[in-house]
Amino acid sequence: MEESGRSQQILFGLDGGGTRNRVKNVIAQRTFFHTDWPRILRRNRALVVLAVAVAAVCLPRIPPFPDFIPRQKLEEALVDFRFRLRGNVPASPDCAIVGINASTLDPSNYRPSDVASSEALQLMQHSFPWNRKVYALLLDRLMAGGARTVVLDFVFLNAADGDGDFAAALKKYGDRVVIGSAFVEENPDTTRRTQIYETPLPSLVAASKENITGCSTVEADILDGVVRRTWYWTSELSEYGHPDSSHDISSMAGLAVMKYNPKANLPDGTHLINYQGPGTTYNYYPIEEIFMDRLFLHNAEYDYGKIFKDKIVFVGPVAEMFHDEHSTPYGPMPGVEIHAQIAGSLLRGTPLSETPDWMGLALSIPLALAGVWASLKMTHALALSGFVAGGIVLFMAAAQWMFVKEGMVIPMVAPLAAFCGPTIFGVVFNFLLEQLERARIRSVLDRYVSRSVAELVLSEREQFERMLLGQKKRVTALFSDIRGFTTMTEKVDAGDLVEQLNEYFYGMVEEVLRADGSLQQFIGDAIMAIWGNTHTVDPAEGARQAIRTSLKMTVALDELNVEWRKNPRRLQLQTGIGISHGEVIVGSLGHPQRMEFTTIGDGINTAARLESATKQFGCRILAGGSVEELTREEFHYREVGLVKLVGKARAIRIFTPLGAKGSPCPAWLEAHGAALELYRNRDFRAAEAGFEAVLAGMGGKDKLCEMYLAECRACLANPPGAEWDGAWTLTEK
C-alpha cells in the first residue's frame, strides 16, 4: 500500500512545491465525484422518497404546522378561488333587499308630489336617523304587499321619536319581523379589547310576544378580514369563550328563515356561507320608492306592490357612507346583502359543508403514494413535472366538482402537500442525481479529453454527433514542445522525470484552459491546443487568445524553472511554440476500438512545423502570417522572414510575438524591419549594416540577426540568381 501511494505521488507530481500542491488540490476536489455517490443515492432512492412522503403527510398535522398562518391563509384562499371559479348562481327568489342608498339621503331627489302624498317621505326629509315611525309605515307597506318576513338590519339601542308607533307595528307583526342586535367591541384601539352584546331598546322588544331580535354581526376571519362563515344559534357565554348550550341568541338570517319556514332545521356550530355571487346579486330596491304610490302601486317593476309577496325582505343600509361593507370571497358586499345571501342559501337548500379533519388524512395518504410511485417510476424530469402539474389540476377539478355539485368543501393544502412533496422532491432528486453523475463523468472526461470537448459531449450531444462525422472549421492551433526531451530521458530518473512533466503540463494547460482553449491532446512531451474546434470562435479572438496564451506559457515556464533550480532532481526546460490559423477538418478518427476526436489539416501541420522552426531561428514562439494579420493591432511582432516549411511548396511569412501593444515597443524593432526590407531588395551591403545595428541594440547576441548577417555576407561574396526570393528553406520537421 505504501509503494502504491508513492507511485501515485510520482504520477501526479505531489512531492512538494507550489505547483505540485495545486495539482494535489485539483485531484482532491475531483475525488468526491469519482466516488459513486449517484449509484449510492439511486440505490436508496425508494427509502428517501418514502421518507419525504411520510413527512409530507404527517407534518401538516403536527403542531405548530396546523396553526401555521401562511398555510391557513392558503387554505382559505383556495376556498375563495372555488367560489370565483364556480361563478354566480341565481339569487334566491324568496329574498329581496330594500336599501338605504346615497339617493335616499338626498331629499332633493324626491318629487314634491310624492312627498306631499306620503307621511314617511315627509319624515325622511329630516337627516338620518329618521323618526322611527318611518319603519312602522314601512312594515305596513311591505306587509300589505304580501311580504312574509321583514328583517330590519338596524340595532335600535336608544329611545327616539316615533318609538310608540314603531312598537305598535312590532306588536302587530311580531311573528313576521326581525330587528337587529350586535356584538360590539369596546376600546377597539387599545390592547384591552372587550366585546359586549348590545340589544334593542327593551320597550321595542317587549312590544312583541315573539322573539324578534336577531344578531346582525358578521364575523370576518382574523387572518385576512374576509367574511366566510356564519352561525345560526349561540349564546353570550359561548361567544365569550365559556361552555354554554342555552342558545339564547339567534342570527338575523337564521331567525328570518325560521319565521319564514317554522319547519326549517338550522344546525349548530359555524358554517361556510354559500354566497350566490358578488354584491348586487340581489337587486337593491330604494326605500323611498316603497313610499311612492306612482311606483309601488302603479309601476310594473313592483308588480303593483306584489313584488315582495311571500318573500323575506331585508331592509338595511347599502350606501358607502354607512361603512357597513365587508370583504367576501367575491369582493366588497354590504352587510344586509350578506344576510340575504345566507338566508337565500338556506331557503334553496344549498348550504356548504366542511369535511371532518380525518378527511384530509384520508385524501393525503393515497395522493402521497401516487407521488411516491411517480417519483420512482418517472426518472425524466419533464415527464415527472407533467405528472405533478396534471395531478394538481385533477385534484383541484375533483375538489371543484365536490364544491359545486355536492356543496362539500374538502381540504386542499394538506393533500396537495402530500402529493407534491414526494413528486417535487423526485424532480429535484433526479436533477441532483443527474448533476452528480454529470460532474462525475465530467471529472473523468477531463482527464482524457479537452474540457471543451467534455462540455460538448455533455451539453450539446447532437452537435457533437454531427461533428464526429466531420466538419470544416477555421481554427487557431498552438503546438508546444520541450526541446531536447529525448536526450533528457537518458540522463534522469524516470520517476523524477514523470513528476516534473506533470508539474510542467499542469502549468501550461492551465493557461490554455483559462483562455477558453481546447486541449486537443498530448503528443509525448508536446501539447496541442485549439481555439474554435468545439465551438465557434471569432477568428481574430481565437488568434488573440492563442498569442496571449503562448506569452503566458513562456512566463509560467520561467517561473517553474526558477522553482526547479532549488531542487537537484529537476532539470531546466526550454520550449518552442508554433501558432497557425487556417481551415481544418474536425471529426472522429481511428479504429472502432480506439477512436479519437481530433483535428487535422494544413493549419495543424503548419503549427507543428512552426514549433520545430523555433530551434532553427532561436525564437521561443513563431506565428504564421495569418495569425499576425488578425492580431497586429493587439501585439508587437518581429518578422522572422519568408520561410518554406517542410512539405510546403510556397514560402510563408512568419513572426515572433514580443508582447502586447500596451507594453513598450523595443527600440530596435523598426530598424529590424528596415534591414529585412533591404535584404529582400538585394541591397545586401545596407542590410548587413542594418542587422549589425540591430544586433548591437539587442546587446550583441541574437541568433536571427546572426543568421541574416551570415546570409548577407554570403550573398555579397556569391550573388544569388534571379529566382532568389529571400526565403529560408527548412529541411527538418
Secondary structure, DSSP 8 states (H G I E B T S, - for coil): -HHHHHHHHHHHT-SSSHHHHHHHHHHHHHHHHHS-HHHHHHHTHHHHHHHHHHHHHHGGGSTTGGG-HHHHHHHHHHHHHHHHHH------TTEEEEEE-TTTT-GGGS-HHHHHT-HHHHHTTS-SS--THHHHHHHHHHHHTT-SEEEE-----S--TTHHHHHHHHHHSGGGEEEEEEEEEESTTSSS-EEEEE---HHHHHT-SS--EEE------TTT-B--EEESEE-HHHHTT-------EEBHHHHHHHHH-TT----SSEEE----SSTTSS-EEEHHHHT-HHHHTT-GGGGGGTTTTTSEEEEEE-SGGG--EEEETTEEEEHHHHHHHHHHHHHHT---EE--HHHHHHHHHHHHHHHHHHHHH--SHHHHHHHHHHHHHHHHHHHHHHHHHH-EE---HHHHHHHHHHHHHHHHHHHHHHHHHHHHHHHHHHHHS-HHHHHHHHH-HHHHHHHHT-EEEEEEEEEEEETTHHHHHTTS-HHHHHHHHHHHHHHHHHHHHHTT-EEEEEETTEEEEEESSSS---HHHHHHHHHHHHHHHHHHHHHHHHHHTT-TT-----EEEEEEEEEEEEEEEEETTEEEEEEESHHHHHHHHHHHHHHHHT-SEEEEHHHHHHHTTTEEEEEEEEEE-TT-SS-EEEEEEEEETTS---TTHHHHHHHHHHHHTT-HHHHHHHHHHHHHHTTS--HHHHHHHHHHHHHHHS---TT----EE----
